[in-house]
Amino acid sequence: MLNFPSIKIFDSSFIALPQRAVYWLEEETLLVTDTHFGKSAAFRAGGIPIPEGNTKDDLKRLSDALQVTQAKKIIFLGDLIHHRASKTPEVLSLLRNWLNANGEVEFTLLLGNHDISSDGVPEFPQIKVMHELIIRDKFLLKHYPEPREGYFVLCGHLHPGITLKGRGRERLRLGCSLFSKKMAVLQAFGSFTGNAKAEIQAGDTVFMAHDGEVFTVKF
């Protein structure tokens, strides 16, 4: 068992990784959402001079998650590519080389709004593309946080975050994965994504991956 915080949903264990991904133990699957690869390239295309370092760094972090878990599958819960302007030769080459170097892994993308607006990912035949996926007749995987009767939903899209308050009135906003009674909204993977205030209720569990560690808060 990986020595990171986890939660049990039905017959499955979900392990929160410091790389901002979640590992589904029984399915040997990494769940990753909102990578927004090439976001800085899209900004540069709009005239904002931001260096292209985040795609390479994020792919290194994804490799680390694969190495730690030895996952056989990666399911991207949407927004793999930020924008059609993100598809520069440099970004496409980085992604293509990374996919080829991990050819033993099965890749699935569940389309998000940014994937659709960026014309999908036909450049990467290694990735199977779907709108949603049902696993074990209990889990519904998709991009959007929409509940569905009879299923536990695993999704992204919201980039959830939580604000921590210190004794000296310090405040720190961290991205998080929010596990509620019927839904889990996972932490955005991309390093250039930001986050929004998570709507937390009593009984929820929050995992915060930050600076190489994972912190847990139960409400």
N, C-alpha and C positions, 0 to 999 in steps of 0.2 A: 504494500500500500504506500502511495506517495505521502510524504510527511507534510501535507498542506491541509488547510481547513476544508471540510467537505459537508455536504448535506445529502440526506437520503430522501428521494422522492419515489413513492411506490417501491419497485424492486431495483431501483437504480441509484448509484452513488455518483454525485457530481462534485468534482474536486476543483477548487479555485486555485489557479496557478499564479505565481508572481509575474508571469509574462502577459497578464491581462487576458487570459483565455480560461476556459473551463474544460476539464477533461471528464468525459463520460466513461467511467471505468468499464462497465459491462460491455459497452459497444466499441471500446478501444478507439474512441473518437474525440478529436479536439473540436470544440465549439468556439468559433471566432466570429466576432461581429464588428462591423463598421471600421474596417481597416482604412478606407478612404485613400488607397494608394494613389500617389501622384497629386495629392492636394496642393503641395507647394508648387508643382509644375503648372497647375492651373492658375495659381496666383501670379506666377511669373508671366504667363501668357496674357494676363490682365494688366501687366506693367508694374507689378509689385515685386521687387527684387528679393526673393526668398531663396536661399540655397537648397538644392535637392539633396538633402541628407536623410530625411525622415524615412523614405521608402527603403533605402538600404539598411538603416538601423532597425526598422520594423521587421524586415525579412530576417535579419539576424535574430531578433527576439522570437520570431515564429520558429526558426530552426532550433532555438534553445528549448522551446516548449515541446517540439517533436522529439528531441533528444532525451528530455527528462521523462516523457511519457511512453515513448516508442509507439505512438499512436499509428494505427493503420489507416485512419480516415481523418480528413479535415472537412468539416461542414462550415462554410461561411454563411452567416445569417444575414447577408445583405450588405450592400454598399462596399463592395470590394474595390471598385474604382470610383474616384471622386467625381470626375467630369470628363467629357470627351476631350477637353483640352489637356487632361492629365496624361493622355496616351502619346507622350513624346517618345521618340526612339530610345532615349535613355531609360525611361520608366518601363516601357514594354520589354526592353532587353533584360533589365533586372528581374522582372517577373518571369519572363520566359526561361531564363537561365535557372532561376530558383525552382521552378516547376520541373524542369528537366532533371535537375540534381536530386529531386525527391520523387522520382518516377514510380517508386514502389507504393506511394501513398495514393489513396483514392480521394479525389477532390469533388466537392459538390458546392454549388453556389445557389442560395435561395434569393431570388432577385429582390433588391431593394430599390427605392426611388432613384438613388444616384446611379445604380447600374442601368436602369431603364433609360434615364436621360442621357447616359453616356454610350448608348447603343449596345449595351451588353458586353460580353467578352468573347466574341468570335475569334479573337487573336489567340486564344488559349484553348485548344481542343482537349487538353487534359482535364478541363473542368466541366463536369456535368451541371447543366443549368436547369433549375426548377423554380416554381413559385412557392411551393411548400412541400413538406415531407412529414409523413406520419410514421413513427417507429414504435414497435411493440404494442400497437393499438391503443396507446395511452398518451404518447407524447406527440405534440404538434409543433414542428419547427418551421419558422417563417421569419420574415423581417419585421413585420408590423406587430405591435403589442395589442392584438385583438383577441379577447378570450373566446373560447368555443366550448360549448357544453360537452362534457365527457372526456376532455383532454387537458393535460397540463401543457401549457404553451411555453416554448423556449424561443426568445426573440431578441431583437436589438432595437435599432432606430432612435431610441430616446437619449442615448449617451447619458445614463443616469449618474448623478453625483451626489455627494453628501458633504455637508459642512461640519467640520469638527471645531469645537470651541475650547480654548485653553483657559487656564486660571487667570492669566494676565490679559484676558479679552482678545487673545489671538484667535484668528479664524483661518482655517485651511480647508479649501474645497478639493475633494478627491473624487475621481471616478470610482464607480462601484458596480457590482452585480447585485441586483435586488431580487431575492427569492420570496415571493408571496405565496398565498395558499394555492392559487391555480395558475400562476405565471411566474416566469423568471425573465427579467430584462437584463441582459448581460452587459458588462462594462465594455465601452468602446475600446477596440484594440489599438487603433491608430494613435500615434504620438502627437498628431497635429489636428486633433478633433475637438477638444474642449468637452465640457459636460454641462448638463442642466440639472436643476434641483429635482431629486427623486421624490415621488409621492409615497411616503412610508406610512404603514399602518401597524397597529399592534399585532404581534405574531410574525412579522416579517424578519428575514435574516439578510444581512448585508455583508458582502465580501469586498474589501478594498485592496486591490493590488497596487502597491506603490513602492518604488525604490527597492525592488528586489524582495519584498516581503508581502504577505497577505494578512490583513487584519479583519477580524469578524466582529460584528455588532448584532445582537439579537434584541428586537424590540417587543 
